[in-house]
Amino acid sequence: MDKLKGKGKEAVGKLTGDRRKESEGKADQAKATAKDKVDEVGDRAKGVTDSLRNDNDK
């Protein structure tokens, strides 16, 4: 959702010549990408933790 919002801001900025709005859109997209990566790492860590727990139950 954040990426879409950022793309919209960027597009509006380009259409209107508003460099600030365009930059805000690019920043919003970068934040969304970073958040996705953090979530991905967290999911992988949870998977490893679950795997280790299952190995100890055997």
HTML snippet that shows the backbone in 3Dmol.js (N, CA, C, O; Angstrom):
<script src="https://3Dmol.org/build/3Dmol-min.js"></script>
<div id="view" style="width:600px;height:400px;position:relative"></div>
<script>
const pdb = `
ATOM      1  N   MET A   1       0.815  -1.184   0.000  1.00  0.00           N
ATOM      2  CA  MET A   1       0.000   0.000   0.000  1.00  0.00           C
ATOM      3  C   MET A   1       0.868   1.261   0.000  1.00  0.00           C
ATOM      4  O   MET A   1       0.583   2.226  -0.710  1.00  0.00           O
ATOM      5  N   ASP A   2       1.940   1.235   0.815  1.00  0.00           N
ATOM      6  CA  ASP A   2       2.819   2.398   0.888  1.00  0.00           C
ATOM      7  C   ASP A   2       3.534   2.645  -0.439  1.00  0.00           C
ATOM      8  O   ASP A   2       3.753   3.789  -0.837  1.00  0.00           O
ATOM      9  N   LYS A   3       3.894   1.556  -1.116  1.00  0.00           N
ATOM     10  CA  LYS A   3       4.550   1.720  -2.422  1.00  0.00           C
ATOM     11  C   LYS A   3       3.614   2.389  -3.415  1.00  0.00           C
ATOM     12  O   LYS A   3       4.021   3.262  -4.180  1.00  0.00           O
ATOM     13  N   LEU A   4       2.366   1.973  -3.393  1.00  0.00           N
ATOM     14  CA  LEU A   4       1.369   2.542  -4.299  1.00  0.00           C
ATOM     15  C   LEU A   4       1.168   4.025  -4.014  1.00  0.00           C
ATOM     16  O   LEU A   4       1.082   4.839  -4.934  1.00  0.00           O
ATOM     17  N   LYS A   5       1.095   4.366  -2.738  1.00  0.00           N
ATOM     18  CA  LYS A   5       0.957   5.764  -2.348  1.00  0.00           C
ATOM     19  C   LYS A   5       2.160   6.573  -2.843  1.00  0.00           C
ATOM     20  O   LYS A   5       2.003   7.685  -3.347  1.00  0.00           O
ATOM     21  N   GLY A   6       3.350   6.009  -2.696  1.00  0.00           N
ATOM     22  CA  GLY A   6       4.559   6.682  -3.145  1.00  0.00           C
ATOM     23  C   GLY A   6       4.593   6.866  -4.650  1.00  0.00           C
ATOM     24  O   GLY A   6       5.010   7.912  -5.148  1.00  0.00           O
ATOM     25  N   LYS A   7       4.155   5.851  -5.368  1.00  0.00           N
ATOM     26  CA  LYS A   7       4.122   5.957  -6.832  1.00  0.00           C
ATOM     27  C   LYS A   7       3.146   7.044  -7.266  1.00  0.00           C
ATOM     28  O   LYS A   7       3.395   7.777  -8.224  1.00  0.00           O
ATOM     29  N   GLY A   8       2.029   7.135  -6.542  1.00  0.00           N
ATOM     30  CA  GLY A   8       1.043   8.163  -6.854  1.00  0.00           C
ATOM     31  C   GLY A   8       1.605   9.559  -6.629  1.00  0.00           C
ATOM     32  O   GLY A   8       1.440  10.447  -7.465  1.00  0.00           O
ATOM     33  N   LYS A   9       2.270   9.747  -5.495  1.00  0.00           N
ATOM     34  CA  LYS A   9       2.883  11.044  -5.202  1.00  0.00           C
ATOM     35  C   LYS A   9       3.927  11.403  -6.251  1.00  0.00           C
ATOM     36  O   LYS A   9       3.993  12.536  -6.727  1.00  0.00           O
ATOM     37  N   GLU A  10       4.734  10.416  -6.597  1.00  0.00           N
ATOM     38  CA  GLU A  10       5.779  10.657  -7.601  1.00  0.00           C
ATOM     39  C   GLU A  10       5.150  11.069  -8.930  1.00  0.00           C
ATOM     40  O   GLU A  10       5.610  12.013  -9.572  1.00  0.00           O
ATOM     41  N   ALA A  11       4.112  10.371  -9.337  1.00  0.00           N
ATOM     42  CA  ALA A  11       3.449  10.678 -10.608  1.00  0.00           C
ATOM     43  C   ALA A  11       2.839  12.077 -10.595  1.00  0.00           C
ATOM     44  O   ALA A  11       2.962  12.823 -11.566  1.00  0.00           O
ATOM     45  N   VAL A  12       2.181  12.428  -9.490  1.00  0.00           N
ATOM     46  CA  VAL A  12       1.593  13.763  -9.375  1.00  0.00           C
ATOM     47  C   VAL A  12       2.695  14.817  -9.436  1.00  0.00           C
ATOM     48  O   VAL A  12       2.549  15.847 -10.094  1.00  0.00           O
ATOM     49  N   GLY A  13       3.781  14.549  -8.751  1.00  0.00           N
ATOM     50  CA  GLY A  13       4.903  15.482  -8.766  1.00  0.00           C
ATOM     51  C   GLY A  13       5.466  15.689 -10.155  1.00  0.00           C
ATOM     52  O   GLY A  13       5.778  16.812 -10.551  1.00  0.00           O
ATOM     53  N   LYS A  14       5.595  14.593 -10.893  1.00  0.00           N
ATOM     54  CA  LYS A  14       6.106  14.699 -12.270  1.00  0.00           C
ATOM     55  C   LYS A  14       5.145  15.489 -13.155  1.00  0.00           C
ATOM     56  O   LYS A  14       5.564  16.334 -13.946  1.00  0.00           O
ATOM     57  N   LEU A  15       3.859  15.205 -13.013  1.00  0.00           N
ATOM     58  CA  LEU A  15       2.860  15.884 -13.845  1.00  0.00           C
ATOM     59  C   LEU A  15       2.773  17.382 -13.567  1.00  0.00           C
ATOM     60  O   LEU A  15       2.581  18.188 -14.478  1.00  0.00           O
ATOM     61  N   THR A  16       2.917  17.736 -12.304  1.00  0.00           N
ATOM     62  CA  THR A  16       2.774  19.140 -11.921  1.00  0.00           C
ATOM     63  C   THR A  16       4.096  19.889 -11.872  1.00  0.00           C
ATOM     64  O   THR A  16       4.120  21.105 -11.681  1.00  0.00           O
ATOM     65  N   GLY A  17       5.192  19.164 -12.043  1.00  0.00           N
ATOM     66  CA  GLY A  17       6.507  19.797 -11.957  1.00  0.00           C
ATOM     67  C   GLY A  17       6.933  20.084 -10.524  1.00  0.00           C
ATOM     68  O   GLY A  17       7.842  20.880 -10.286  1.00  0.00           O
ATOM     69  N   ASP A  18       6.277  19.436  -9.577  1.00  0.00           N
ATOM     70  CA  ASP A  18       6.580  19.634  -8.149  1.00  0.00           C
ATOM     71  C   ASP A  18       7.653  18.627  -7.735  1.00  0.00           C
ATOM     72  O   ASP A  18       7.357  17.472  -7.431  1.00  0.00           O
ATOM     73  N   ARG A  19       8.890  19.084  -7.731  1.00  0.00           N
ATOM     74  CA  ARG A  19      10.008  18.191  -7.413  1.00  0.00           C
ATOM     75  C   ARG A  19       9.937  17.666  -5.980  1.00  0.00           C
ATOM     76  O   ARG A  19      10.327  16.533  -5.699  1.00  0.00           O
ATOM     77  N   ARG A  20       9.439  18.499  -5.093  1.00  0.00           N
ATOM     78  CA  ARG A  20       9.330  18.072  -3.698  1.00  0.00           C
ATOM     79  C   ARG A  20       8.367  16.886  -3.573  1.00  0.00           C
ATOM     80  O   ARG A  20       8.677  15.899  -2.906  1.00  0.00           O
ATOM     81  N   LYS A  21       7.205  16.987  -4.215  1.00  0.00           N
ATOM     82  CA  LYS A  21       6.207  15.909  -4.176  1.00  0.00           C
ATOM     83  C   LYS A  21       6.777  14.645  -4.826  1.00  0.00           C
ATOM     84  O   LYS A  21       6.563  13.532  -4.344  1.00  0.00           O
ATOM     85  N   GLU A  22       7.499  14.836  -5.918  1.00  0.00           N
ATOM     86  CA  GLU A  22       8.126  13.702  -6.601  1.00  0.00           C
ATOM     87  C   GLU A  22       9.134  13.017  -5.680  1.00  0.00           C
ATOM     88  O   GLU A  22       9.176  11.789  -5.606  1.00  0.00           O
ATOM     89  N   SER A  23       9.935  13.801  -4.987  1.00  0.00           N
ATOM     90  CA  SER A  23      10.926  13.249  -4.053  1.00  0.00           C
ATOM     91  C   SER A  23      10.253  12.542  -2.882  1.00  0.00           C
ATOM     92  O   SER A  23      10.711  11.490  -2.437  1.00  0.00           O
ATOM     93  N   GLU A  24       9.160  13.127  -2.385  1.00  0.00           N
ATOM     94  CA  GLU A  24       8.421  12.481  -1.302  1.00  0.00           C
ATOM     95  C   GLU A  24       7.909  11.116  -1.753  1.00  0.00           C
ATOM     96  O   GLU A  24       7.950  10.148  -0.994  1.00  0.00           O
ATOM     97  N   GLY A  25       7.438  11.050  -2.969  1.00  0.00           N
ATOM     98  CA  GLY A  25       6.949   9.778  -3.504  1.00  0.00           C
ATOM     99  C   GLY A  25       8.047   8.739  -3.586  1.00  0.00           C
ATOM    100  O   GLY A  25       7.839   7.577  -3.239  1.00  0.00           O
ATOM    101  N   LYS A  26       9.205   9.153  -4.041  1.00  0.00           N
ATOM    102  CA  LYS A  26      10.334   8.221  -4.117  1.00  0.00           C
ATOM    103  C   LYS A  26      10.762   7.777  -2.723  1.00  0.00           C
ATOM    104  O   LYS A  26      11.101   6.611  -2.516  1.00  0.00           O
ATOM    105  N   ALA A  27      10.746   8.704  -1.766  1.00  0.00           N
ATOM    106  CA  ALA A  27      11.104   8.361  -0.388  1.00  0.00           C
ATOM    107  C   ALA A  27      10.095   7.378   0.204  1.00  0.00           C
ATOM    108  O   ALA A  27      10.478   6.429   0.889  1.00  0.00           O
ATOM    109  N   ASP A  28       8.816   7.605  -0.057  1.00  0.00           N
ATOM    110  CA  ASP A  28       7.778   6.684   0.436  1.00  0.00           C
ATOM    111  C   ASP A  28       7.988   5.280  -0.130  1.00  0.00           C
ATOM    112  O   ASP A  28       7.816   4.287   0.578  1.00  0.00           O
ATOM    113  N   GLN A  29       8.355   5.203  -1.390  1.00  0.00           N
ATOM    114  CA  GLN A  29       8.603   3.898  -2.012  1.00  0.00           C
ATOM    115  C   GLN A  29       9.814   3.216  -1.381  1.00  0.00           C
ATOM    116  O   GLN A  29       9.792   2.010  -1.137  1.00  0.00           O
ATOM    117  N   ALA A  30      10.864   3.983  -1.119  1.00  0.00           N
ATOM    118  CA  ALA A  30      12.068   3.423  -0.504  1.00  0.00           C
ATOM    119  C   ALA A  30      11.761   2.920   0.906  1.00  0.00           C
ATOM    120  O   ALA A  30      12.240   1.857   1.300  1.00  0.00           O
ATOM    121  N   LYS A  31      10.961   3.678   1.673  1.00  0.00           N
ATOM    122  CA  LYS A  31      10.578   3.242   3.018  1.00  0.00           C
ATOM    123  C   LYS A  31       9.772   1.957   2.954  1.00  0.00           C
ATOM    124  O   LYS A  31       9.962   1.062   3.777  1.00  0.00           O
ATOM    125  N   ALA A  32       8.882   1.859   1.991  1.00  0.00           N
ATOM    126  CA  ALA A  32       8.057   0.659   1.849  1.00  0.00           C
ATOM    127  C   ALA A  32       8.918  -0.551   1.509  1.00  0.00           C
ATOM    128  O   ALA A  32       8.693  -1.644   2.031  1.00  0.00           O
ATOM    129  N   THR A  33       9.893  -0.360   0.645  1.00  0.00           N
ATOM    130  CA  THR A  33      10.800  -1.449   0.284  1.00  0.00           C
ATOM    131  C   THR A  33      11.602  -1.899   1.501  1.00  0.00           C
ATOM    132  O   THR A  33      11.749  -3.096   1.746  1.00  0.00           O
ATOM    133  N   ALA A  34      12.119  -0.935   2.263  1.00  0.00           N
ATOM    134  CA  ALA A  34      12.886  -1.270   3.460  1.00  0.00           C
ATOM    135  C   ALA A  34      12.017  -2.021   4.466  1.00  0.00           C
ATOM    136  O   ALA A  34      12.469  -2.988   5.078  1.00  0.00           O
ATOM    137  N   LYS A  35      10.783  -1.581   4.636  1.00  0.00           N
ATOM    138  CA  LYS A  35       9.871  -2.248   5.566  1.00  0.00           C
ATOM    139  C   LYS A  35       9.602  -3.685   5.117  1.00  0.00           C
ATOM    140  O   LYS A  35       9.559  -4.600   5.939  1.00  0.00           O
ATOM    141  N   ASP A  36       9.421  -3.874   3.816  1.00  0.00           N
ATOM    142  CA  ASP A  36       9.195  -5.222   3.287  1.00  0.00           C
ATOM    143  C   ASP A  36      10.390  -6.131   3.585  1.00  0.00           C
ATOM    144  O   ASP A  36      10.221  -7.295   3.946  1.00  0.00           O
ATOM    145  N   LYS A  37      11.592  -5.586   3.430  1.00  0.00           N
ATOM    146  CA  LYS A  37      12.808  -6.380   3.678  1.00  0.00           C
ATOM    147  C   LYS A  37      12.916  -6.755   5.156  1.00  0.00           C
ATOM    148  O   LYS A  37      13.271  -7.887   5.484  1.00  0.00           O
ATOM    149  N   VAL A  38      12.610  -5.809   6.049  1.00  0.00           N
ATOM    150  CA  VAL A  38      12.658  -6.086   7.484  1.00  0.00           C
ATOM    151  C   VAL A  38      11.637  -7.172   7.835  1.00  0.00           C
ATOM    152  O   VAL A  38      11.943  -8.090   8.595  1.00  0.00           O
ATOM    153  N   ASP A  39      10.450  -7.069   7.292  1.00  0.00           N
ATOM    154  CA  ASP A  39       9.421  -8.077   7.540  1.00  0.00           C
ATOM    155  C   ASP A  39       9.873  -9.448   7.031  1.00  0.00           C
ATOM    156  O   ASP A  39       9.639 -10.470   7.677  1.00  0.00           O
ATOM    157  N   GLU A  40      10.515  -9.456   5.880  1.00  0.00           N
ATOM    158  CA  GLU A  40      10.997 -10.699   5.278  1.00  0.00           C
ATOM    159  C   GLU A  40      12.044 -11.358   6.182  1.00  0.00           C
ATOM    160  O   GLU A  40      12.004 -12.569   6.399  1.00  0.00           O
ATOM    161  N   VAL A  41      12.972 -10.568   6.703  1.00  0.00           N
ATOM    162  CA  VAL A  41      14.002 -11.100   7.600  1.00  0.00           C
ATOM    163  C   VAL A  41      13.351 -11.647   8.868  1.00  0.00           C
ATOM    164  O   VAL A  41      13.732 -12.710   9.357  1.00  0.00           O
ATOM    165  N   GLY A  42      12.372 -10.921   9.397  1.00  0.00           N
ATOM    166  CA  GLY A  42      11.669 -11.390  10.588  1.00  0.00           C
ATOM    167  C   GLY A  42      10.963 -12.718  10.352  1.00  0.00           C
ATOM    168  O   GLY A  42      10.987 -13.601  11.209  1.00  0.00           O
ATOM    169  N   ASP A  43      10.338 -12.855   9.195  1.00  0.00           N
ATOM    170  CA  ASP A  43       9.659 -14.103   8.856  1.00  0.00           C
ATOM    171  C   ASP A  43      10.658 -15.258   8.755  1.00  0.00           C
ATOM    172  O   ASP A  43      10.380 -16.369   9.207  1.00  0.00           O
ATOM    173  N   ARG A  44      11.812 -14.988   8.163  1.00  0.00           N
ATOM    174  CA  ARG A  44      12.844 -16.036   8.058  1.00  0.00           C
ATOM    175  C   ARG A  44      13.363 -16.429   9.432  1.00  0.00           C
ATOM    176  O   ARG A  44      13.573 -17.610   9.705  1.00  0.00           O
ATOM    177  N   ALA A  45      13.570 -15.446  10.293  1.00  0.00           N
ATOM    178  CA  ALA A  45      14.057 -15.735  11.641  1.00  0.00           C
ATOM    179  C   ALA A  45      13.034 -16.571  12.400  1.00  0.00           C
ATOM    180  O   ALA A  45      13.398 -17.495  13.127  1.00  0.00           O
ATOM    181  N   LYS A  46      11.758 -16.246  12.229  1.00  0.00           N
ATOM    182  CA  LYS A  46      10.713 -17.025  12.887  1.00  0.00           C
ATOM    183  C   LYS A  46      10.717 -18.457  12.368  1.00  0.00           C
ATOM    184  O   LYS A  46      10.529 -19.401  13.136  1.00  0.00           O
ATOM    185  N   GLY A  47      10.930 -18.617  11.074  1.00  0.00           N
ATOM    186  CA  GLY A  47      10.986 -19.956  10.497  1.00  0.00           C
ATOM    187  C   GLY A  47      12.134 -20.768  11.061  1.00  0.00           C
ATOM    188  O   GLY A  47      11.979 -21.956  11.343  1.00  0.00           O
ATOM    189  N   VAL A  48      13.273 -20.142  11.225  1.00  0.00           N
ATOM    190  CA  VAL A  48      14.436 -20.826  11.798  1.00  0.00           C
ATOM    191  C   VAL A  48      14.145 -21.210  13.243  1.00  0.00           C
ATOM    192  O   VAL A  48      14.432 -22.331  13.663  1.00  0.00           O
ATOM    193  N   THR A  49      13.577 -20.282  13.997  1.00  0.00           N
ATOM    194  CA  THR A  49      13.243 -20.559  15.395  1.00  0.00           C
ATOM    195  C   THR A  49      12.261 -21.720  15.489  1.00  0.00           C
ATOM    196  O   THR A  49      12.444 -22.618  16.312  1.00  0.00           O
ATOM    197  N   ASP A  50      11.237 -21.713  14.672  1.00  0.00           N
ATOM    198  CA  ASP A  50      10.253 -22.801  14.674  1.00  0.00           C
ATOM    199  C   ASP A  50      10.914 -24.122  14.314  1.00  0.00           C
ATOM    200  O   ASP A  50      10.610 -25.160  14.903  1.00  0.00           O
ATOM    201  N   SER A  51      11.811 -24.077  13.353  1.00  0.00           N
ATOM    202  CA  SER A  51      12.508 -25.283  12.925  1.00  0.00           C
ATOM    203  C   SER A  51      13.361 -25.847  14.067  1.00  0.00           C
ATOM    204  O   SER A  51      13.380 -27.055  14.300  1.00  0.00           O
ATOM    205  N   LEU A  52      14.055 -24.970  14.764  1.00  0.00           N
ATOM    206  CA  LEU A  52      14.883 -25.418  15.879  1.00  0.00           C
ATOM    207  C   LEU A  52      14.035 -26.001  16.998  1.00  0.00           C
ATOM    208  O   LEU A  52      14.431 -26.987  17.621  1.00  0.00           O
ATOM    209  N   ARG A  53      12.902 -25.422  17.256  1.00  0.00           N
ATOM    210  CA  ARG A  53      11.997 -25.945  18.282  1.00  0.00           C
ATOM    211  C   ARG A  53      11.506 -27.342  17.902  1.00  0.00           C
ATOM    212  O   ARG A  53      11.432 -28.234  18.748  1.00  0.00           O
ATOM    213  N   ASN A  54      11.173 -27.523  16.628  1.00  0.00           N
ATOM    214  CA  ASN A  54      10.683 -28.819  16.171  1.00  0.00           C
ATOM    215  C   ASN A  54      11.766 -29.874  16.266  1.00  0.00           C
ATOM    216  O   ASN A  54      11.479 -31.031  16.574  1.00  0.00           O
ATOM    217  N   ASP A  55      13.024 -29.489  16.001  1.00  0.00           N
ATOM    218  CA  ASP A  55      14.130 -30.442  16.117  1.00  0.00           C
ATOM    219  C   ASP A  55      14.344 -30.868  17.566  1.00  0.00           C
ATOM    220  O   ASP A  55      14.707 -32.014  17.828  1.00  0.00           O
ATOM    221  N   ASN A  56      14.125 -29.969  18.491  1.00  0.00           N
ATOM    222  CA  ASN A  56      14.304 -30.286  19.914  1.00  0.00           C
ATOM    223  C   ASN A  56      13.175 -31.156  20.452  1.00  0.00           C
ATOM    224  O   ASN A  56      13.354 -31.850  21.453  1.00  0.00           O
ATOM    225  N   ASP A  57      12.019 -31.128  19.802  1.00  0.00           N
ATOM    226  CA  ASP A  57      10.882 -31.937  20.249  1.00  0.00           C
ATOM    227  C   ASP A  57      11.045 -33.405  19.889  1.00  0.00           C
ATOM    228  O   ASP A  57      10.327 -34.249  20.425  1.00  0.00           O
ATOM    229  N   LYS A  58      11.951 -33.722  19.013  1.00  0.00           N
ATOM    230  CA  LYS A  58      12.109 -35.112  18.555  1.00  0.00           C
ATOM    231  C   LYS A  58      12.812 -35.967  19.556  1.00  0.00           C
ATOM    232  O   LYS A  58      13.019 -37.157  19.315  1.00  0.00           O
TER     233      LYS A  58
END
`;
const viewer = $3Dmol.createViewer("view");
viewer.addModel(pdb, "pdb");
viewer.setStyle({}, {cartoon: {color: "spectrum"}});
viewer.zoomTo();
viewer.render();
</script>
